[in-house]
Amino acid sequence: MNPDSVKMAHDQASPSLFRRWRARPAALESIPPLPLVQRKGHTMRWAGQLVLRLFWAYVLGHVFAYMWVAVYYIVTQNHVVKPIWDDYIVPWPLLRHFIRDYTEALLATTVVWFALYNRWSRRNRRTTFTIPERVFDRIGLPSRAQREPTHRWQYIWSLPMTVLASAPGAGVAFLGLFLLDHYERVLRGALHSHEKLSAHASLTDKYFFLFKSDAPIKLAGVLGGLFFARVVFLKIAGDGQRMFAEQRALKWMHAQHWWTRVAAEPRWPLPTPYRAEYEVALEDMRWYSDMGYSIPQPNRWVRRVQLLSVPAVLTLAWYGWIIMTTIAHK
């Protein structure tokens, strides 16, 4: 094909051509791009990359857990909303505490997928879709079965959709907690009537205290994030990771000074899959430029979201930490 005809067709195409090209499903090679390495043959380096990803998972998990504590406290515990929330919206203390603790663990676990996500892993290279992924795609929730990129409204409503996707797991967990709370007297009577168990009454009380604490609820939130919410958030994590990497690549392509290019390139200790996404995106941008196509400017909307969301999340996490360490103990 004549290259001039290709360029002429590109110039006459709609402005969304580059957007469609950028959103195309990239070919997934069996060998991941650098700086990613395979475990076979690079065991030590692969282990170091895994430790780095687990570090970011630990940090982000705690940040979003504390952020939810702050959001819950600000929204529901102020002097205006608290009487309405406690007396009319969720008058059941058991359900109210379950919502607080379950969502905290769920969001913390879900955001861990963003740090651990690697689209070159064997699991994410699967070409078949599970039944939940197909169902979520049918009802409009993001999943791997959704062929088009994640929409802007899906990014905005990602956390509520994540909570909605984990509703089946939350229902099962709350049912178990409700049965334990409702039949506590019956269970205590059965245990105390047992000859051997009645001799260790304090141990029985400790078990009941453990199961009625927030630990089982948070464990249920972790499991909900692992088995239910990840169906939605894996799509958002993958497309979001690619979007941020491509924005950095666009910034590098339009940089006028060397220090701007240095600032645009993601470096260690950022997660390795994110840096690999950047290298792939930059290589594609260079190919696109070499073919004579114009490279658009970085999306200002994405840049504004980064500038506003990062300080807001960190501030809320700091306030949530203060709530957990001081206000919650009063």
Backbone torsions as a table, in degrees:
resi	resn	phi	psi	omega
1	MET	NA	141.9	-179.4
2	ASN	-70.2	126.5	-179.9
3	PRO	-61.9	-32.5	179.1
4	ASP	-65.4	-38.0	178.7
5	SER	-68.3	-34.5	177.0
6	VAL	-64.2	-43.8	-179.7
7	LYS	-67.2	-37.3	179.1
8	MET	-65.9	-40.1	177.4
9	ALA	-64.3	-36.2	178.5
10	HIS	-66.5	-40.7	-178.7
11	ASP	-67.4	-29.0	-179.1
12	GLN	-89.3	-5.1	-177.6
13	ALA	-76.8	170.2	-179.5
14	SER	-69.7	158.6	-179.2
15	PRO	-64.0	-17.0	-177.3
16	SER	-86.5	9.1	-179.0
17	LEU	-61.1	-48.8	-179.1
18	PHE	-64.1	-34.6	178.4
19	ARG	-63.9	-40.3	178.1
20	ARG	-68.8	-39.2	177.7
21	TRP	-64.0	-42.0	-178.5
22	ARG	-65.7	-32.0	-176.8
23	ALA	-87.4	1.0	-177.7
24	ARG	-64.6	147.6	176.5
25	PRO	-69.4	115.4	-178.2
26	ALA	-71.6	149.4	178.7
27	ALA	-68.2	130.6	-177.9
28	LEU	-97.5	106.4	179.8
29	GLU	-78.5	155.2	177.4
30	SER	-69.8	-27.7	177.5
31	ILE	-98.8	118.6	-177.2
32	PRO	-68.7	152.5	178.7
33	PRO	-74.3	156.8	175.9
34	LEU	-67.0	147.8	8.3
35	PRO	-85.4	8.2	176.3
36	LEU	-68.5	147.4	177.8
37	VAL	-134.6	158.6	174.5
38	GLN	-86.0	154.2	-178.5
39	ARG	-65.7	-38.3	-179.5
40	LYS	-73.9	117.1	178.9
41	GLY	96.3	-17.1	179.6
42	HIS	-137.7	53.7	-171.0
43	THR	-62.2	-46.8	-176.2
44	MET	-67.0	-43.8	-179.8
45	ARG	-67.4	-39.1	177.5
46	TRP	-63.5	-40.6	178.4
47	ALA	-64.9	-39.0	176.8
48	GLY	-63.5	-39.8	177.2
49	GLN	-66.6	-37.2	177.3
50	LEU	-65.6	-41.8	177.7
51	VAL	-62.4	-39.1	178.6
52	LEU	-64.3	-41.6	178.3
53	ARG	-66.5	-38.8	177.4
54	LEU	-66.3	-33.7	176.3
55	PHE	-61.8	-47.4	179.2
56	TRP	-66.7	-34.3	176.2
57	ALA	-63.0	-41.6	178.7
58	TYR	-64.5	-45.0	-178.2
59	VAL	-65.9	-50.9	-177.8
60	LEU	-65.7	-35.8	177.8
61	GLY	-61.4	-44.4	178.3
62	HIS	-68.6	-38.2	-179.9
63	VAL	-61.8	-46.3	-177.8
64	PHE	-75.0	-28.5	174.9
65	ALA	-64.9	-47.2	177.7
66	TYR	-67.1	-33.3	177.7
67	MET	-63.0	-41.9	179.0
68	TRP	-66.0	-36.9	176.5
69	VAL	-58.6	-44.1	179.7
70	ALA	-66.6	-43.2	-179.8
71	VAL	-63.3	-44.8	179.3
72	TYR	-62.1	-42.2	-178.9
73	TYR	-67.4	-44.0	-177.9
74	ILE	-66.6	-40.5	-174.0
75	VAL	-79.4	-41.4	-170.4
76	THR	-107.9	-14.6	-173.9
77	GLN	-108.4	11.1	174.5
78	ASN	-79.3	164.4	-171.1
79	HIS	-69.8	-14.1	179.3
80	VAL	-88.1	-47.5	-173.1
81	VAL	-86.5	-30.2	-173.8
82	LYS	-55.8	-46.6	177.8
83	PRO	-60.8	-38.0	180.0
84	ILE	-70.6	-41.9	-179.4
85	TRP	-65.2	-43.6	-176.0
86	ASP	-77.8	-32.6	-172.0
87	ASP	-99.3	-26.3	-172.9
88	TYR	-122.3	-47.7	-175.6
89	ILE	-74.2	-54.6	178.4
90	VAL	-129.5	77.4	-177.3
91	PRO	-74.8	-10.5	-178.3
92	TRP	-88.2	111.8	-177.7
93	PRO	-59.0	-36.1	-179.7
94	LEU	-61.6	-44.8	179.0
95	LEU	-69.8	-36.7	-179.2
96	ARG	-63.6	-44.9	179.0
97	HIS	-70.8	-32.0	177.9
98	PHE	-65.7	-44.1	178.7
99	ILE	-59.8	-43.0	-178.6
100	ARG	-64.5	-52.1	-174.4
101	ASP	-74.8	-37.9	-178.5
102	TYR	-66.2	-45.5	-178.5
103	THR	-66.7	-34.9	177.3
104	GLU	-59.8	-49.4	179.9
105	ALA	-69.6	-34.7	-179.0
106	LEU	-64.9	-47.9	-179.1
107	LEU	-66.8	-36.8	178.2
108	ALA	-64.4	-40.8	179.4
109	THR	-71.3	-38.3	-177.5
110	THR	-64.6	-43.0	-178.3
111	VAL	-69.8	-18.5	174.5
112	VAL	-62.4	-32.5	178.7
113	TRP	-62.8	-31.6	178.8
114	PHE	-65.5	-37.3	179.6
115	ALA	-76.7	-33.9	-177.3
116	LEU	-89.8	-8.8	-172.5
117	TYR	-65.2	135.0	177.9
118	ASN	-145.8	105.9	-173.6
119	ARG	-71.7	-7.0	176.7
120	TRP	-94.5	2.5	177.5
121	SER	-71.7	160.5	-176.9
122	ARG	-63.7	-37.8	-179.4
123	ARG	-66.3	-41.7	-178.2
124	ASN	-78.9	-10.9	175.7
125	ARG	-89.4	6.3	178.0
126	ARG	-63.8	137.4	178.9
127	THR	-94.7	-14.1	178.0
128	THR	-94.7	148.8	-178.3
129	PHE	-109.7	143.5	178.2
130	THR	-78.3	167.7	179.7
131	ILE	-62.7	-45.1	176.5
132	PRO	-59.3	-36.8	178.6
133	GLU	-64.1	-40.4	178.5
134	ARG	-69.2	-39.5	179.2
135	VAL	-64.6	-45.5	-180.0
136	PHE	-63.5	-36.1	177.6
137	ASP	-65.4	-37.5	179.6
138	ARG	-65.7	-37.0	-176.4
139	ILE	-92.5	4.2	174.4
140	GLY	97.5	-0.3	177.1
141	LEU	-83.3	143.2	-178.6
142	PRO	-67.7	140.1	174.8
143	SER	-159.5	174.3	-180.0
144	ARG	-63.7	-23.3	178.8
145	ALA	-72.3	-14.4	177.3
146	GLN	-76.1	115.2	-174.4
147	ARG	-73.5	-38.9	-179.9
148	GLU	-76.9	159.3	179.6
149	PRO	-63.8	162.6	177.5
150	THR	-61.1	129.8	-179.2
151	HIS	-77.2	163.1	-178.9
152	ARG	-62.6	-40.2	-179.2
153	TRP	-67.2	-27.6	177.4
154	GLN	-71.8	-34.7	173.8
155	TYR	-64.2	-43.5	-176.9
156	ILE	-63.6	-41.1	-176.7
157	TRP	-100.2	24.2	-175.2
158	SER	-64.1	-44.7	-177.8
159	LEU	-67.6	-45.7	174.7
160	PRO	-61.2	-37.4	178.2
161	MET	-67.6	-32.1	176.6
162	THR	-65.3	-43.7	177.2
163	VAL	-63.5	-40.5	179.1
164	LEU	-64.3	-38.8	-179.1
165	ALA	-65.7	-27.8	-179.0
166	SER	-90.7	9.5	-177.9
167	ALA	-58.6	-39.7	178.0
168	PRO	-60.2	-44.1	177.8
169	GLY	-65.0	-37.8	178.3
170	ALA	-65.0	-38.4	178.9
171	GLY	-63.3	-42.7	178.9
172	VAL	-65.4	-43.0	-179.8
173	ALA	-64.5	-42.1	-179.5
174	PHE	-69.0	-33.7	177.5
175	LEU	-62.3	-42.9	177.1
176	GLY	-63.6	-41.6	178.2
177	LEU	-65.0	-38.9	179.4
178	PHE	-65.1	-44.1	179.7
179	LEU	-63.6	-39.6	178.4
180	LEU	-65.2	-39.9	-179.8
181	ASP	-71.9	-37.4	-175.2
182	HIS	-75.1	-37.8	-176.2
183	TYR	-106.5	29.0	-178.9
184	GLU	-64.3	-42.9	-179.7
185	ARG	-63.9	-40.5	179.5
186	VAL	-64.2	-43.4	180.0
187	LEU	-66.4	-40.7	177.8
188	ARG	-63.1	-41.5	178.4
189	GLY	-63.6	-38.3	179.2
190	ALA	-68.3	-38.3	179.6
191	LEU	-70.1	-40.9	-179.3
192	HIS	-71.3	-23.9	178.3
193	SER	-76.8	-16.7	177.5
194	HIS	-75.0	136.5	-173.1
195	GLU	-64.0	-45.9	-177.0
196	LYS	-78.2	-40.1	-178.1
197	LEU	-70.6	-30.9	-179.5
198	SER	-67.5	-20.5	178.3
199	ALA	-76.4	-11.2	179.5
200	HIS	-124.3	61.2	-176.5
201	ALA	-63.8	-37.4	-179.0
202	SER	-65.1	-36.0	178.2
203	LEU	-66.2	-39.2	176.7
204	THR	-61.9	-43.4	178.3
205	ASP	-62.2	-37.4	179.0
206	LYS	-65.3	-39.1	179.0
207	TYR	-65.9	-42.5	177.8
208	PHE	-64.4	-39.8	178.5
209	PHE	-64.1	-38.4	179.6
210	LEU	-66.5	-46.7	-176.4
211	PHE	-72.0	-21.6	178.1
212	LYS	-97.5	3.7	176.1
213	SER	-83.9	-173.3	-179.3
214	ASP	-82.7	-6.2	-178.0
215	ALA	-63.4	-49.5	178.0
216	PRO	-63.2	-34.0	179.4
217	ILE	-66.2	-42.9	178.6
218	LYS	-68.2	-34.3	174.8
219	LEU	-63.7	-39.0	176.2
220	ALA	-64.4	-37.9	176.3
221	GLY	-64.0	-39.0	177.0
222	VAL	-63.7	-45.0	178.9
223	LEU	-65.8	-36.4	176.4
224	GLY	-63.4	-37.3	176.8
225	GLY	-71.0	-31.3	-178.4
226	LEU	-76.6	-37.6	-170.2
227	PHE	-110.0	-19.6	-177.8
228	PHE	-116.7	-56.0	-174.2
229	ALA	-67.6	-26.1	-177.8
230	ARG	-66.6	-23.5	177.9
231	VAL	-60.6	-37.7	178.2
232	VAL	-83.0	-45.3	-168.9
233	PHE	-78.2	-20.1	176.9
234	LEU	-63.4	-39.2	176.8
235	LYS	-65.0	-45.4	-179.5
236	ILE	-66.3	-39.8	-180.0
237	ALA	-65.4	-43.1	-179.7
238	GLY	-65.4	-48.8	-180.0
239	ASP	-68.8	-36.2	178.1
240	GLY	-66.5	-40.4	177.5
241	GLN	-62.6	-43.3	178.5
242	ARG	-65.6	-40.1	-177.9
243	MET	-63.3	-46.3	179.6
244	PHE	-66.4	-37.6	177.8
245	ALA	-66.2	-39.4	179.7
246	GLU	-69.2	-33.5	176.7
247	GLN	-65.9	-37.9	175.5
248	ARG	-66.1	-38.8	178.5
249	ALA	-65.3	-39.8	176.6
250	LEU	-64.2	-40.0	177.5
251	LYS	-63.1	-39.0	178.6
252	TRP	-65.7	-39.5	-178.4
253	MET	-67.5	-32.6	-178.2
254	HIS	-95.6	4.0	-177.6
255	ALA	-67.3	138.3	179.7
256	GLN	-100.1	-16.1	-176.5
257	HIS	-131.2	157.9	-177.6
258	TRP	-67.7	-33.1	-179.1
259	TRP	-71.0	-27.4	175.6
260	THR	-68.9	-37.3	177.5
261	ARG	-69.3	-37.0	177.4
262	VAL	-63.5	-40.5	179.7
263	ALA	-69.4	-29.5	-177.7
264	ALA	-77.1	-25.2	-175.5
265	GLU	-82.5	121.6	177.6
266	PRO	-71.2	135.5	-177.2
267	ARG	-127.2	173.2	174.5
268	TRP	-60.7	137.1	18.6
269	PRO	-101.8	25.0	175.9
270	LEU	-62.7	153.2	-176.4
271	PRO	-56.0	141.1	-175.7
272	THR	-62.7	-42.1	177.9
273	PRO	-60.2	-33.9	178.1
274	TYR	-66.9	-40.2	177.4
275	ARG	-68.2	-33.2	175.8
276	ALA	-67.6	-38.7	175.5
277	GLU	-60.3	-39.5	178.6
278	TYR	-63.3	-44.1	-179.8
279	GLU	-62.6	-40.6	178.3
280	VAL	-65.8	-44.7	179.9
281	ALA	-63.7	-40.7	179.7
282	LEU	-65.6	-39.3	177.5
283	GLU	-63.3	-40.3	177.6
284	ASP	-65.9	-40.9	178.8
285	MET	-62.4	-40.2	179.0
286	ARG	-64.7	-42.3	176.9
287	TRP	-60.9	-42.7	-179.1
288	TYR	-63.2	-39.7	178.8
289	SER	-70.2	-39.6	179.0
290	ASP	-64.5	-27.9	177.8
291	MET	-77.2	-3.6	178.1
292	GLY	91.8	9.3	179.9
293	TYR	-86.2	149.5	179.3
294	SER	-79.6	140.5	-179.9
295	ILE	-98.6	122.9	-179.3
296	PRO	-69.3	163.0	176.0
297	GLN	-73.8	155.3	176.5
298	PRO	-58.6	146.7	-178.4
299	ASN	-69.8	118.4	-179.5
300	ARG	-68.1	-29.1	-180.0
301	TRP	-63.1	-43.4	179.5
302	VAL	-64.5	-41.6	-180.0
303	ARG	-63.5	-39.5	178.7
304	ARG	-67.4	-38.3	177.6
305	VAL	-62.0	-41.8	178.0
306	GLN	-63.0	-45.6	-177.3
307	LEU	-65.9	-30.9	-177.1
308	LEU	-91.7	-38.3	-172.6
309	SER	-75.3	-39.4	-176.7
310	VAL	-62.2	-51.6	176.9
311	PRO	-62.6	-35.7	-179.6
312	ALA	-65.5	-44.3	-179.8
313	VAL	-64.6	-43.5	-179.7
314	LEU	-65.9	-38.6	178.3
315	THR	-65.3	-43.9	177.9
316	LEU	-64.5	-38.9	178.1
317	ALA	-64.2	-40.1	177.5
318	TRP	-63.5	-41.8	178.5
319	TYR	-67.3	-37.5	176.6
320	GLY	-64.2	-36.6	176.7
321	TRP	-64.9	-39.7	177.1
322	ILE	-63.7	-40.0	179.1
323	ILE	-62.4	-44.6	-177.4
324	MET	-69.1	-31.4	-174.7
325	THR	-94.0	-21.4	-177.1
326	THR	-124.2	-61.4	-172.1
327	ILE	-65.8	-40.2	-176.9
328	ALA	-67.3	-19.1	-177.6
329	HIS	-94.7	-3.5	-179.4
330	LYS	-81.4	NA	NA
